[in-house]
Amino acid sequence: MSKEFAIGSKVRLVALPPYVKTAEPMPMLRPSDVIHIGEEGIVIDRRPGGYWGIRFTRGAFLLDSQYIESTDSPPESHLE
């Protein structure tokens, strides 16, 4: 099951896909070295197929929810 994120929320990259797709009207595949693990971005939209548009420093990219985690809420271990 894919995770859900609110538009405008901050997310962190936790894993790199082999390639990333730009979130432009005419998307392009880019090597994954344009973004780095731990880099934070902002959710700009939800796309079909379970992809999220994320704005990072070096551009906006489409990522599956398995590669990102929310930074807006504390980790579950700190809820006790």
N, C-alpha and C positions, 0 to 999 in steps of 0.2 A: 504494500500500500504506500502510495507516495505521500510525502509530508505536504502540509498546506502552509502558505506564508501569506501575510497581509501585504497588499500593495503599499510600498513606501517603507516596509520594514527592513532592517539591516540583517544581512546574512554573511556568513563566513565560508570560504571555500575549504572543504575538508579533504578533498581528493581531486586529482586531475584526470579528466578524460583524455584519450589519445589525441583528439582534436577538439577545438571549440568552434561553434558556429556563431557568427556575428548576428546581432539582433537588429538588422537593418532591413529596409524594404526588399533589397536583393541580397540575402545572406550569403556569406562566403565562409568556407572552412579555413581556420587559421591553426597553426601549431599551438599546442597548449602552453608553450613557454611565454605567451603574452600575459598570462595571469599566474599567480603563485599560490600555493597552499597557505592558508592563513589570511589571505587578502580578503578585505571586507568590501561589500558592495550593497546596493540598494535595489530591492525588487521593483521593477518598473511595470511588469505585466505578466499575465499567465497565458501560455500558448497551448495550442492543441498538442496532444501526445505526451502530456505530463511535463512539458518544458516551462521554465521560468525565464523571463527576460531580466537580467541582472546588470546594473550599471556599475562598472568598476572604473578605476582611474584611467586605464588605457582603452576604454570603450565599453559598449554594451554587448553581452553575449547571452546565448541561449544555453541553459544548463538544466539537466535532469535533477530532481530533488535529492537523489542519492549523493550528489557531489557538494551539497550545501547544507548548512545548519543555521538556525536562527541565533542571532546574538542579542535579541531584544529581551528574551526571558532567561532567567538563571538556569543552569543545569539542574536536573532532577535531584542530584545528590545534595544540593544546598537547600532543598525545600523542607527538610526535617528540622 
